[in-house]
Amino acid sequence: MALRQLLRTKSIDAILGEADREGAGLRKVLGPWNLVALGIGAIIGTGIFATIGSASAGDASRPGAGPALMLSFVLTSVVCGFTALCYAEFASMVPVAGSAYTYAYATLGELVAWIIGWDLLLEYAIGNTAVAISWASYMSALLEGMGVHVPRWLAIDYRSAARSPEILAQAPHVLGVPIVFNALAMLIVTFITILLVWGVKESARFNAVMVGVKIVVLAFFVLVGTHFVRPEHWQPFAPNGFAGIGAGAAVIFFAYIGFDAVSTCAEECKNPGRDMPVGILGSLVVTTVIYVVVGAIFSGLVPYSHLITLDESQRAEALAVAMKYVSMPSWMVGIVAFGSVVAQTAVLLVFQLGQPRILFAMARDGFLPPVFARVHPRFGTPHVSTILTGVLVGLTSAFASIDEMVDLTNIGTLFAFMLVAIGIMVMRFREPGRVRPFRVPLGPVFLPSLGLLSCLFLVAYLPPSSWMRFVGWLAAGLVIYAAYGFRHSRLRKALAPAVPR
């Protein structure tokens, strides 16, 4: 009986009914171009401005892609494309907050839904942290170029600072302990949190402006960089063979999870059956083209032999480093640094938009305390979940380093993608007659299976340490589910037999 309860699914009709109940849902204010802009806002950011350096050069635990980074981008987009089709079908069919968590609840059962919801919390929280850390690096460089000096001990985590005795010596000490934390990262998270509480429509407008700015800046990088490109830097094209290309794809996969964040906004979409597929697939196509072009220019500016000599902080601002390598004027570097700050602000906004809606959906199902399902009476946003997310991400970003955050985000996202692909196959056979405004083409098995297998392929290129952390996170989640979620599940209570008096 207990196992049957753990695997009990929640019908799509019940999910839609709860979302439509007066006072329980979110405001429907987003159109197709809002969604495309949100997708571009989330995808074009840290991946192109920060992780491009790590993916190209590699590190102690994996080989780098070198100039073949361009193929890594294509490989990642193909993997994401299979899954994006599955997300588009689900988002058009089940237009409610919750993304993969809600889809798993409708197809794979309560326990799997909890696991994927808990996993999505990891994906967004850690992903947000990585973006905030990278944002702080570029903002520090931008301010430096403007003559404003930010002490290094206010823009770095302690473990990274420990590798530089000079930074520890400059930091103030309390009882002999150096005070080092990333204050810049905390400040941007605070600003984004306030904006998201204010309203999703206002946030979408702000994001659209930032998307326009960063596309202009990347176009500027391509135009000015073309003059400095040296074709000999593209040789050897793949210094570490396909192993480097696969490892690079696993790293930059972090950049492509923006369409998952778009799916969390389905409940706030005016016409989800039409607009969600446009937002998810449209943003993926546009950003892939941009990534490949920028990757080609980047690898033509700075040779692989130089990239492997860079330290972690330099790889976090890879485009700026490449421009300095070819001695571009400082004002050009400053424009790209400004573009990175704007781009990563947009990424942080969309990721921070997504996580509270996962908390909101889980609380609405009883897995979390009901306070997380509260909607602000004036702004129409899940304000409690948004504020909690901001506090957790802000504190974590003050003390964490970027590389470990990226690996954790990638493995969590790949796990979510695999379950969404499985869910599409299950739902096609379980409810073949249900209305689907968008369908994954070529039948219920072929493309979802390719999505599942390609995600497994990328997981194999992640370092073992990310697996160990991921397993630990899931174990902690199961403890919380056993202690609170199982007992308070609204579905379990609704279906439990009445106790005679």
JOCOR-V584787 format. One line per field, one symbol per residue. burial: 1 if it has 24 or more other C-alpha atoms within 12 Angstrom, else 0. A space follows every 10 residues. Layout:
burial: ???
This chain:
burial: 0000111111 1100110110 0001111111 1111111111 1111111111 1111111110 0111111111 1111111111 1111111111 1111111111 1111111111 1111111111 1111111111 1111111111 1100000001 1111111111 1000001100 1000000011 1111111111 1111111111 1111111101 1011101101 1101110110 0011001111 0011111111 1111111111 1111111111 1111111111 1111111111 1111111111 1111101101 0111111111 1111110100 0111111111 1111111111 1111111111 1111111111 1111110001 1111111111 1111111111 1111111111 1111111111 1111111100 0000010111 0001101111 1111111110 1110011011 0011001100 1000110111 1100000000 0
